[in-house]
Structures are given as structure tokens and as C-alpha cells.
Amino acid sequence: MHRSGRAGRAVIVGGGIGGLAAAVGLHGRGWQVCVLEQAPSLEAAGSGIALWPNGMRALDALGLGAAIQAVSTARAPARIRDPSGRWLSRGDTAAALERLGAVTVLHRADLLEALRRALPPGVLRTGARVDAIAADRTGVADEGLSVGYPGGDAAGDLVVGADGIHSAVRSWLFPDRPGPRYAGYTAWRLVVPPLRPGADQAVSGETWGPGQRFGLAPLPDGGTYCYASAVVPAGQHAGDGELAELRRRFGGWHEPIPALLAAARPAAVLRNDVYELATPLPSHSRGRVVLLGDAAHAMTPDLGQGGCQALEDALTLAAALTAAPSVEAALARSDRARRRRTQMLLRRSRRLGRLAHLRNPVAVAARDALLARLTPAANRRWLAPVLDWTPPDPTTGGR
Ligand SMILES: Cc1cc2nc3c(=O)[nH]c(=O)nc-3n(C[C@H](O)[C@H](O)[C@H](O)COP(=O)(O)OP(=O)(O)OC[C@H]3O[C@@H](n4cnc5c(N)ncnc54)[C@H](O)[C@@H]3O)c2cc1C
């Protein structure tokens, strides 16, 4: 809404999952939207992403559920093995699917493309790295807010900082807060094309070994989305390439991990050290500037919830802006709805990451024994608060 209460103009910094979802949500509610993305194009590096039912509910509410289903596979939540292939966690796949819902797996580029297609031409400006915001640090400017990038600027009644974990908007809003902290492990992601015809690639699950982990999930085109992590100091890179590093670390684990690594292309492997925003922000907004997604609450990937939370944030923001009497009131409402939940998930993700990356053999044995005793009901109870999210009522904005 404009300060007068009408739908107004929004400038969104960052064209990732959260920024594009916010753009779709706001555009659908009559806002004029401009998304500024630093990358020259949206072609994401070739990794996959898993979306839990809460993230899919957000996409459904944006009107994109069917488009996403068409390019995804649905599978039961992952079960866990040890490096020899022995199942550590029990579970009835059909019951898990029925009670928790499916995990939707797709190429990340397909998710971004579905969001982009839901926007009219001209909304997304690529090659626009935001380096200035004209407002005082209360997030207010009398003449409207203005966001600058080399070669241009964009003005709005609302600025959305959806610029990821190293957010410039967050640093500008909260210059004294500590930045992201290294979580202690690095992560690899890769998509492996279908193995030879007839090979069973439709396997999924995670394998936990001492201090490292490998996960796989089938993609709709017969390929496999693989991810792995290992406890190492920050900033390392394999001199002979990351695929060679993965083969060294995981090539002796149970099939199909070695077969997948043998079929992978070196250029397909992405490596990122894992960071999280360990010190919570006092608020996700100030005045008429709001943060969402990783900019607001970057969490480790252990729960597979970072992207899902960016989608929830976007939906909640759009609903609040529809229902509240002013932008400031809407951002305060959205902050109340989001901060506690995202902090709870951030802590759970961190705890799960620590459990998955234990290295001490005694601790690993104790953990594995615990996993074997964990009943499907206990697992469901643990996951319920993660997955139990429904989009806010658009008429009340989730008040
Ligand atoms: C290894 C790994 C696996 C993961 N797996 C999953 C998963 O399975 N499921 C899940 O839900 N989540 C997963 N996540 C988390 C998920 O990737 C993030 O939480 C999600 O991408 C956050 O979306 P975002 O839009 O907030 O930020 P981003 O996706 O980081 O997007 C931010 C965008 O802002 C742009 N930008 C940055 N600075 C500027 C600037 N100054 N000006 C203009 N543009 C700028 C960037 O180029 C980028 O396009 C995983 C993360 C990792 C590291």
C-alpha cells in the first residue's frame, strides 16, 4: 500500500527464491513491483532443492503449486543409513507420506523459472547490484524510499531486502549486529544425469558417517540430486577439484553413491561453506524496509527449510500488506508472525546439523543407537511444528 493505504510500489532487492516469491505475492495484490538482482541472469547453477509441505503450501497460495508439481518428484521424508548401507532409522514410507506429506524435489532453476514466469515482463532487472538505499536508518524517507545500483535507481513505498545471507540491506539496517557465523562444515551439491538405462536411480535418503553426510533424491528427469557435507575448516578447496574430493570421501560408501559419483561431471559440483545468522536480529523490519529469507534468518541447510521459510515469509508479508492500515503496521504484523517461528527452525536446524556431523566414535555409536530406537511417531512429533504452517488468511493477513 501507498502511505495513504492503497497498494503502492515495492522495490525488492534480490531475485532469489524469497525475492521472486514476494514479487509474485505483491504483484497479485495490486502492487507495482521492481526486483533488482545482481546476477546478469537467473540461470541458477545446476543443483536441486527439496521443498517440504509447508513450502509447497506457500507456493500453492501463490498459485504456483501445479506448475511446481509438474517439474518435481514427490517422495517420503528421507530415512537414514550408515556408510555400509544399514538403515539407522526405522520408518514406514507410506505412513510417513500420509501423515507428514511428501517432500517435493526439483531443479532449483525450475523453481526460479516458475516464479519468474508468474511476473509480468519488466519487473525483474538483472545486473543490478544494489549499493545504496536513500532513507534514514529508521527505514523512513519523506519522499519515498530509493534504492540505487550502478547505472540506475528505483523508488518505492516499501523496500524488501531479499538479498540472501550476506545481505547488504541487513548490514544497512543493523550495522552493529554481527554477520553470519561459520557453522563448522562445508556442503557440496550436484545433479547427476540418469545412469545407464534401467539403473535404479529412484533411491532417496541420507547416509551419516563420522563427521560427514551424503544425501540423494530422485529428480523427475531420471537424474539424482545429491548433496553432501563434511566438518572442515572454512575456506578450503580441493586442489584437484571438488568431484575428486567427493570420490575420496564417499567413494567407499554404499551403492549407489559410488556409481553416482563415477557418473557425475566435475563442472556440476557446487561447494559452499555453511554459514548461519547465529545472533538473532531484534526485528525483521524498520520503518518501511523489511528483510526476508536468508537476509533475515539464514539457517543451516540441515532441516531443508531455508527456501521454504523464504516462501513463508513472502506469503506472510503479502498477506499483511493487504490487511494492515499502513506499510509500517503491515511490517510489524509480519515481523510478529515470522520471527519466533524462524528462530525456532534455525535452532532446530543447527541441532540437527550437530547431530549429523558428530565425529567422536562413542558419540556416533550412541547417536546411531538412538536413531534406531526413534519410533515413527516420535519422528512425526519432532517434525510437526516444522511442517504445521498454513498461509495466513488473506482477509485478515494472519492477525
Ligand atoms: C547446501 C545447501 C542446500 C540447501 N538445500 C535446501 C533445501 O533442500 N530446501 C530448502 O528449502 N532450502 C535449502 N537451502 C537453503 C536455501 O537455499 C536458502 O535458504 C534460500 O535460497 C534463501 O532464499 P533467499 O531468496 O532468501 O536468498 P538467496 O537464494 O540467496 O537469493 C538472494 C538473491 O539476492 C541477490 N543479491 C545479493 N546481494 C544483492 C545486491 N546487493 N543487489 C542485488 N541482488 C543481490 C543474489 O544474487 C541472489 O540471487 C539450502 C542451502 C544450502 C547452502
The ligand as a Tripos MOL2 file, in Angstrom:
@<TRIPOS>MOLECULE
LIG
   53    58     1     0     0
SMALL
NO_CHARGES

@<TRIPOS>ATOM
      1 C1         23.8930  -26.7200    0.5330 C.3       1 LIG1
      2 C2         22.5310  -26.1140    0.7080 C.ar      1 LIG1
      3 C3         21.3870  -26.8820    0.4940 C.ar      1 LIG1
      4 C4         20.1250  -26.3340    0.6900 C.ar      1 LIG1
      5 N1         19.0170  -27.1060    0.4970 N.ar      1 LIG1
      6 C5         17.7920  -26.5920    0.7140 C.ar      1 LIG1
      7 C6         16.6210  -27.3850    0.5130 C.ar      1 LIG1
      8 O1         16.7000  -28.5390    0.0910 O.2       1 LIG1
      9 N2         15.4060  -26.8360    0.7870 N.ar      1 LIG1
     10 C7         15.2840  -25.5430    1.2260 C.ar      1 LIG1
     11 O2         14.1510  -25.0770    1.4570 O.2       1 LIG1
     12 N3         16.3760  -24.7510    1.4100 N.ar      1 LIG1
     13 C8         17.6020  -25.2510    1.1640 C.ar      1 LIG1
     14 N4         18.7170  -24.4630    1.3260 N.ar      1 LIG1
     15 C9         18.5430  -23.0770    1.7760 C.3       1 LIG1
     16 C10        18.1130  -22.1680    0.6270 C.3       1 LIG1
     17 O3         18.9990  -22.3280   -0.4680 O.3       1 LIG1
     18 C11        18.1010  -20.7170    1.0700 C.3       1 LIG1
     19 O4         17.5290  -20.5940    2.3230 O.3       1 LIG1
     20 C12        17.3090  -19.8920    0.0570 C.3       1 LIG1
     21 O5         17.9490  -19.8900   -1.1820 O.3       1 LIG1
     22 C13        17.1290  -18.4780    0.5790 C.3       1 LIG1
     23 O6         16.4710  -17.7300   -0.3980 O.3       1 LIG1
     24 P1         16.6670  -16.1540   -0.4370 P.3       1 LIG1
     25 O7         15.8360  -15.6750   -1.5720 O.co2     1 LIG1
     26 O8         16.4440  -15.5870    0.9260 O.co2     1 LIG1
     27 O9         18.2090  -15.9420   -0.7220 O.3       1 LIG1
     28 P2         19.0640  -16.3470   -1.9970 P.3       1 LIG1
     29 O10        18.5320  -17.5800   -2.6260 O.co2     1 LIG1
     30 O11        20.4870  -16.3330   -1.5460 O.co2     1 LIG1
     31 O12        18.8310  -15.1530   -3.0150 O.3       1 LIG1
     32 C14        19.3770  -13.8780   -2.7850 C.3       1 LIG1
     33 C15        19.4910  -13.1870   -4.1260 C.3       1 LIG1
     34 O13        19.8930  -11.8250   -3.9010 O.3       1 LIG1
     35 C16        20.8960  -11.4890   -4.8520 C.3       1 LIG1
     36 N5         21.6790  -10.3810   -4.2630 N.ar      1 LIG1
     37 C17        22.5390  -10.4460   -3.2180 C.ar      1 LIG1
     38 N6         23.0410   -9.2180   -2.9450 N.ar      1 LIG1
     39 C18        22.4750   -8.3580   -3.8470 C.ar      1 LIG1
     40 C19        22.5910   -6.9530   -4.0680 C.ar      1 LIG1
     41 N7         23.3830   -6.1570   -3.3010 N.pl3     1 LIG1
     42 N8         21.8680   -6.4040   -5.0820 N.ar      1 LIG1
     43 C20        21.0480   -7.1710   -5.8660 C.ar      1 LIG1
     44 N9         20.9250   -8.5200   -5.6960 N.ar      1 LIG1
     45 C21        21.6130   -9.0930   -4.6890 C.ar      1 LIG1
     46 C22        21.6780  -12.7660   -5.0600 C.3       1 LIG1
     47 O14        22.3700  -12.7610   -6.2930 O.3       1 LIG1
     48 C23        20.5550  -13.8090   -5.0230 C.3       1 LIG1
     49 O15        20.0010  -14.0440   -6.3010 O.3       1 LIG1
     50 C24        19.9980  -24.9860    1.1060 C.ar      1 LIG1
     51 C25        21.1400  -24.1870    1.2940 C.ar      1 LIG1
     52 C26        22.3980  -24.7460    1.0890 C.ar      1 LIG1
     53 C27        23.6240  -23.8790    1.2920 C.3       1 LIG1
@<TRIPOS>BOND
     1     1     2 1
     2     2     3 ar
     3     2    52 ar
     4     3     4 ar
     5     4     5 ar
     6     4    50 ar
     7     5     6 ar
     8     6     7 ar
     9     6    13 1
    10     7     8 2
    11     7     9 ar
    12     9    10 ar
    13    10    11 2
    14    10    12 ar
    15    12    13 ar
    16    13    14 ar
    17    14    15 1
    18    14    50 ar
    19    15    16 1
    20    16    17 1
    21    16    18 1
    22    18    19 1
    23    18    20 1
    24    20    21 1
    25    20    22 1
    26    22    23 1
    27    23    24 1
    28    24    25 2
    29    24    26 1
    30    24    27 1
    31    27    28 1
    32    28    29 2
    33    28    30 1
    34    28    31 1
    35    31    32 1
    36    32    33 1
    37    33    34 1
    38    33    48 1
    39    34    35 1
    40    35    36 1
    41    35    46 1
    42    36    37 ar
    43    36    45 ar
    44    37    38 ar
    45    38    39 ar
    46    39    40 ar
    47    39    45 ar
    48    40    41 1
    49    40    42 ar
    50    42    43 ar
    51    43    44 ar
    52    44    45 ar
    53    46    47 1
    54    46    48 1
    55    48    49 1
    56    50    51 ar
    57    51    52 ar
    58    52    53 1
@<TRIPOS>SUBSTRUCTURE
     1 LIG1         1 GROUP 0 **** ****
